[in-house]
Amino acid sequence: MKVTSLIALTIYTVTYMTACASLPISDSNVIKEQGNTTKTTNADEQCIISRDIKDKYDHVSQCHEGLAAVVLNDKWGYIDKSGKIVIPMEYDFAFKFSEGLARVVLNEKSGFINKSGKVLIPFKYDKVGRPVEGLLAVKLNDKWGFIDKTDKIIVPVQYDSVISFSEGLAGVELNDKWGFIDKTGKVVIPIKFDYIWFFSQGLATVKLNDKWGFINKSGKVIIPIKYDEVRSFSEGLGSVAINGKWGSIDKSGNMVIPAQYDKAYGFLNGVASVYLNGKSFQINKQGKRVKYNKMAAR
């Protein structure tokens, strides 16, 4: 049964995340989430599920906000770190808690429950995104919008796809073009780009005519749209690729680490992972190779 459930988990996760989510990292690609940015709290770090408890289930997710999603015989519920079932195993799929709510799926419809298992948002949506900055992306009849935690529609369900809120703005797509809205639903950056990504440290990545650059929250191009690929700013630097090589720029667009790597990731705890000639290592913000730091590994 474990093998069957794990296969089902893999298939469902791939299907759901392709249909309702996004970029390189976490829960979700049509609603693109800053899923990678879910913060690990002290409570999460202390919520370690023991091996003997894990062995009772087909799959046990990582603890978030004190609870872990588990599956047994194709049904999902939640346990605490002691192994106590806090929310019964009755859902077709369950995601981690975020901002006090968890996305759950029942009979191919999605809703939200709280930590007591009470349904706060009914099972009526085709897809949903996790809570981000107090708002939740929802899909209904092939269109996306945003609701608050009381199920009140904040942004009408009218967009082809969305990117969850970051720094007060959310990305929206309409007729194959992207722009940004604020939390009232007002379009604050015109829907004119070929693609966009989250705001990070006051800047968002945008794509136009097959090139990438960065804009601020007024929509002004701060770093020219001239790069082949880019990654969001982290710790004051952004990774960019030009002519097949990666380097790092500052917020003024100055190339502070030459474009010489085959691949480069964002900085974390002062170091970034890079690839060159088939080898992976880490560099500091001066571009010098440093001792491996697992806390910054990508």
C-alpha positions in Angstrom: 0.0 0.0 0.0 2.9 2.3 0.7 4.2 2.0 -2.8 0.8 2.6 -4.3 0.2 5.7 -2.1 3.6 7.1 -2.8 3.0 6.7 -6.6 -0.3 8.4 -6.2 1.3 11.2 -4.1 3.9 11.8 -6.8 1.4 11.8 -9.6 -1.0 14.1 -7.7 1.8 16.5 -6.7 3.1 16.8 -10.2 -0.4 17.3 -11.7 -1.4 19.8 -9.0 1.7 21.8 -9.1 1.8 22.0 -12.8 -1.8 23.2 -12.9 -1.8 25.4 -9.9 1.7 26.6 -9.2 5.1 27.8 -10.2 8.8 28.3 -10.5 11.7 26.4 -9.1 10.7 25.8 -5.6 7.9 24.8 -3.6 4.2 24.0 -3.3 3.2 25.3 -6.5 3.2 26.8 -11.4 0.0 28.7 -12.8 -0.5 30.2 -9.5 3.1 30.8 -8.8 4.0 31.0 -5.3 6.8 32.3 -3.3 6.7 28.8 -2.0 10.3 28.7 -1.3 9.9 31.6 1.0 7.9 29.9 3.7 9.7 30.7 6.9 10.9 28.0 9.2 10.0 29.0 12.8 11.5 27.7 16.0 8.3 25.7 16.5 8.9 24.0 13.1 12.5 23.2 14.0 11.4 21.6 17.2 8.6 19.7 15.5 10.6 16.6 14.6 8.6 13.5 13.7 10.4 10.3 14.9 11.1 7.4 12.6 8.8 5.0 14.4 5.9 7.4 13.9 6.8 8.0 10.2 6.9 4.2 9.7 3.2 4.1 10.5 2.3 6.2 7.4 2.8 6.0 3.7 4.2 9.5 3.7 4.8 12.2 6.3 5.4 15.8 5.3 7.7 18.2 7.1 6.2 19.9 10.1 4.8 23.5 9.6 3.2 25.5 12.4 3.3 22.5 14.7 1.5 20.0 12.4 2.6 17.6 9.7 0.4 16.3 6.9 0.3 12.5 6.6 -1.2 10.0 4.3 -2.4 6.4 4.9 -4.4 4.3 2.5 -4.7 7.3 0.1 -6.3 9.5 2.7 -4.7 12.6 4.3 -4.8 14.2 7.7 -2.5 15.9 10.2 -0.5 14.8 13.2 1.5 16.6 15.9 5.1 15.8 16.8 3.9 13.2 19.3 2.1 11.3 16.5 -1.3 12.2 17.7 -3.9 12.5 14.9 -5.1 16.1 15.3 -7.1 16.3 12.1 -8.7 13.0 10.8 -7.5 11.2 7.7 -10.3 12.1 5.4 -8.9 14.3 2.6 -7.7 13.3 -0.9 -4.7 15.6 -0.5 -3.3 18.0 2.1 -0.7 20.7 2.1 1.4 22.3 4.9 0.0 24.9 7.2 0.7 28.6 6.4 -0.6 31.6 8.3 -2.8 29.3 10.3 -4.5 27.7 7.4 -3.9 24.5 5.3 -5.1 23.8 1.8 -6.9 20.5 1.5 -8.6 18.7 -1.4 -11.8 16.7 -1.3 -13.7 15.2 -4.3 -11.5 17.3 -6.7 -12.4 20.6 -5.0 -10.1 22.7 -2.8 -10.7 24.5 0.4 -9.0 25.6 3.7 -9.1 24.3 7.2 -7.7 25.6 10.5 -5.6 23.8 13.0 -8.7 22.3 14.7 -9.8 20.8 11.4 -12.7 23.3 11.0 -13.5 24.1 7.3 -13.1 27.9 7.1 -13.3 28.1 3.3 -15.6 25.6 1.6 -14.6 23.0 -0.9 -15.7 24.9 -4.0 -12.6 26.0 -5.8 -10.8 24.2 -8.6 -7.4 25.1 -7.3 -6.0 27.3 -4.5 -2.7 28.7 -3.4 -1.4 28.9 0.2 -2.0 32.1 2.2 0.6 34.8 1.4 0.4 38.2 3.1 -3.1 37.4 4.2 -4.6 36.7 0.8 -5.2 33.4 -1.0 -5.2 32.8 -4.7 -8.2 30.8 -6.0 -9.2 29.3 -9.3 -12.7 28.9 -10.5 -13.9 28.1 -14.0 -10.4 28.5 -15.4 -9.8 32.0 -14.0 -7.9 33.2 -11.0 -8.4 35.8 -8.3 -7.7 36.4 -4.6 -9.8 36.0 -1.5 -9.2 36.8 2.2 -9.3 34.4 5.0 -13.1 34.8 5.4 -13.7 33.8 1.7 -14.4 37.4 0.7 -13.4 38.1 -2.9 -10.7 40.8 -2.8 -9.5 40.6 -6.4 -12.2 39.4 -8.9 -11.7 35.9 -10.4 -10.8 37.2 -13.9 -7.1 36.4 -14.6 -5.6 33.6 -16.7 -3.0 33.0 -14.0 -1.5 34.8 -11.0 1.7 35.0 -8.9 1.1 35.2 -5.2 1.7 38.5 -3.3 5.2 39.6 -2.4 6.0 43.0 -0.9 2.4 44.1 -1.3 2.0 43.3 -5.0 0.9 40.3 -7.0 1.6 39.3 -10.6 -1.4 38.7 -12.9 -1.7 37.4 -16.5 -4.3 38.4 -19.0 -4.1 37.4 -22.7 -0.5 36.2 -22.5 0.8 39.4 -20.9 1.8 40.1 -17.3 1.6 43.0 -14.9 1.1 43.7 -11.1 -1.8 44.5 -8.9 -2.0 45.8 -5.3 -4.2 44.4 -2.5 -7.2 46.3 -3.7 -7.0 44.7 -7.1 -5.9 47.9 -8.8 -3.4 47.4 -11.7 -0.4 49.3 -10.6 2.1 48.1 -13.2 0.6 47.7 -16.7 -0.1 44.2 -18.0 2.5 44.4 -20.8 5.3 42.0 -20.0 5.9 38.6 -21.5 6.6 37.2 -18.1 7.4 38.4 -14.5 8.5 37.1 -11.2 8.1 38.1 -7.5 9.3 41.3 -6.0 12.3 40.8 -3.8 14.2 43.6 -2.1 12.1 46.2 -3.9 12.7 44.8 -7.4 10.9 42.3 -9.7 12.2 40.4 -12.7 10.5 41.0 -16.0 10.8 39.5 -19.4 10.2 41.4 -22.7 11.2 40.3 -26.2 13.0 37.3 -24.8 15.3 39.4 -22.5 15.1 39.9 -18.8 15.6 42.9 -16.5 14.4 44.4 -13.2 11.7 47.0 -12.4 10.7 48.8 -9.2 7.3 49.1 -7.7 6.4 52.0 -9.9 7.1 49.9 -12.9 10.2 51.9 -13.8 13.0 49.8 -15.4 15.9 50.0 -13.0 18.2 47.4 -14.6 18.0 47.2 -18.4 16.0 44.4 -20.0 19.0 42.8 -21.7 19.9 39.6 -19.9 19.3 36.1 -21.1 18.2 34.9 -17.6 18.0 36.4 -14.2 17.3 35.4 -10.6 15.7 37.6 -8.0 17.8 39.8 -5.7 18.9 38.4 -2.4 21.2 40.0 0.1 21.7 43.0 -2.3 22.8 41.0 -5.3 21.0 39.5 -8.3 22.3 36.6 -10.5 22.2 37.3 -14.2 23.2 35.4 -17.3 24.5 36.8 -20.6 26.0 34.9 -23.5 25.6 31.7 -21.6 27.5 32.7 -18.5 26.3 33.7 -15.0 27.5 36.5 -12.7 26.0 38.9 -10.1 25.0 42.5 -10.3 24.1 45.1 -7.6 20.9 47.2 -7.6 22.6 49.8 -9.8 23.2 47.2 -12.4 27.0 47.1 -11.8 28.5 43.7 -12.5 30.2 43.0 -9.2 31.0 39.3 -9.9 31.9 38.7 -13.5 29.7 36.5 -15.7 31.9 33.5 -15.8 29.9 30.6 -14.3 27.8 28.0 -16.0 25.1 28.4 -13.4 24.8 30.6 -10.3 22.2 30.9 -7.6 21.2 33.6 -5.2 23.1 34.6 -2.1 22.1 33.1 1.3 24.0 33.8 4.5 26.7 35.6 2.5 27.5 32.8 0.0 26.1 31.5 -3.3 26.3 28.2 -5.0 27.8 28.2 -8.5 28.7 25.7 -11.2 31.8 25.8 -13.5 33.1 23.0 -15.8 30.8 20.4 -14.2 31.9 21.2 -10.6 29.8 22.9 -7.9 31.3 25.2 -5.2 30.4 28.3 -3.2 31.6 31.9 -3.5 31.3 35.0 -1.3 30.1 38.4 -2.4 33.6 39.3 -3.6 33.5 36.3 -5.9 36.1 34.3 -3.9 35.7 30.6 -3.4 34.8 29.7 0.2 34.4 26.7 2.4 31.1 24.8 1.8 28.2 26.1 3.9 25.3 23.7 4.0 23.0 26.5 5.3 23.5 28.2 1.9 23.4 25.1 -0.3 21.1 25.3 -3.4 
